[in-house]
C-alpha cells in the first residue's frame, strides 16, 4: 500500500540510436491498504473431523495467512453454538464450559505455532501466558489472561504460518458429536470497521459451515475466510453393573469356591474390548482412592468384547460369574470393572459393585485358629527338634572331651612311672 510514481516515455519509433523522445506521461498510482486474515485447513494434511473420547486432547493443524498487503497482527478466538443451535458471534464455550477447569488454569482450547512444518521433525511452540501488567513478547504467541485473547506475532503481507489448535476435551463431556469454531481477527477490525474485507461477526457466511452435513460448504464465493469449524466425535464405552450380585451361599468350607454372578452393560456409544473384571478384597472407598493391589485380587476374568446396548435394554446385559476361593475367616469383597483403568470411559465412578455380605468359611473363628496353630506348630516343632539336637551334640562333646582328658592323664602317669624305673 502507498503512492507510486510511474513514468511513461513516448518515442518516435522503436528504440535505437537516434530515437527521439517525443513525450513523457507521469502517472500517480495509489494502492489502498487491503486487510485479509485467513484461517484454513488443508485437507491433504489434516482432517476437520476427528474421533476421540472424554478426557483426551485433540490437535488440529491450521494455516494462518495474512493475505493483505500490509503487516497485520492476528488474534484467535474460539466459538461454540448457543442453545438454539446457532453459532454464537461472541467468543466462549457455552454448553462446553465444563471442558475448562474452574480455576482457569487449564483452557479448553489452546494454541501453538508449528515451527519447521516442511521439515521432517516440526516443533510445536506453545503460546505463553501473560498475566495482567506483564510485558507481552513481540515475536511469540501468547494468551492474555486479562482480555482472554490469543495473540500472535506480527505477520508480513502475503505470508502463512502453521498453527496448532489444541482442544482439551473434558473428562465428563457428554458422548456424541461436538463442534468448535476458531475465528482469526485482524488488528484493523472487521469489514464494518474498514478492516478485514470479508470478516463479519456472524457465522452464517463462513466458508467452513456445512449445515446440511453433505460434506460441501454452504457458502462459496465471497464467504468469510476468517473462520474454521472443527468437529469432534466423542466415542467411549460406559460399563455399568445392572442390579445386585447373585450369590448362593456366602459361606463354604475352606478350599471351595463361592460363585458371584453380576450383570454388566455397556451404555456407551462404542464397544469395549479386553474388559478386566476382578474380585478385590477391601473397602470400596479405599479401592476407589488407591486401586486394588495384586495381593488383594482373589479372582480375575477377561471379557473379549462388550457391545453397546441401549440403557433401556438392561435385561440383555450378559451375566458374568466370578469365583471366590474360600479361605479361613471372612472377607469384604468388591467387584471392579477395569481396575487398571485402561479403557477410556465416559465415567469410571460406576465401575464398582460393593457386595454387602462378607464371604467367609463355615466356621471363620475356628478356621482362623486352626490356621494359626498350623502356621506356628511346624516351626515350633522344628525349633524344638533343633534345640534338642544341639543339646545332644553338646553332651556328646562334653563326654568325649572328658574321655580325652582321662586318657591324657593315664598316659602321663605311665610315662612318669617309666622314667622312675629307668632312673633306678
Secondary structure, DSSP 8 states (H G I E B T S, - for coil): -EEEEEEEEEESSSSSTT--EEEEEEEEEEE-----EEEE--TTT--SEEEE-TT-EEEEEEEEEE-SSS-B--EEEEE-B-TTS-B-SS-S-GGGGGGS-TTSSS-SEEEEEEETTTSSS-EEEE-EEE-TTS---SSS-EEETTTTEEE---B-TTEEEEEEEEEE--TT--SEEEEEEEEEE-TT--GGGTSSTT--S-STTBTT--TT-SSS-S--TT-BTTEEEEEEEE--B-EEEEEEEEES-SEE-TT-EEEEEEEEEE-SSS-EEEEEEEEEES-HHHHHHH---GGGEEEEEEEEEE-B--TT-GGG-EEEEEEEE--SSEE-EEEEESTT--S-BS-STTSEEE-SS-EEETTHHHHHHHHHHHHHHHHHHHHHHHHHHHHHHHHHHHHHHHHHHHHHHHHHHHHHHHHHHHH-
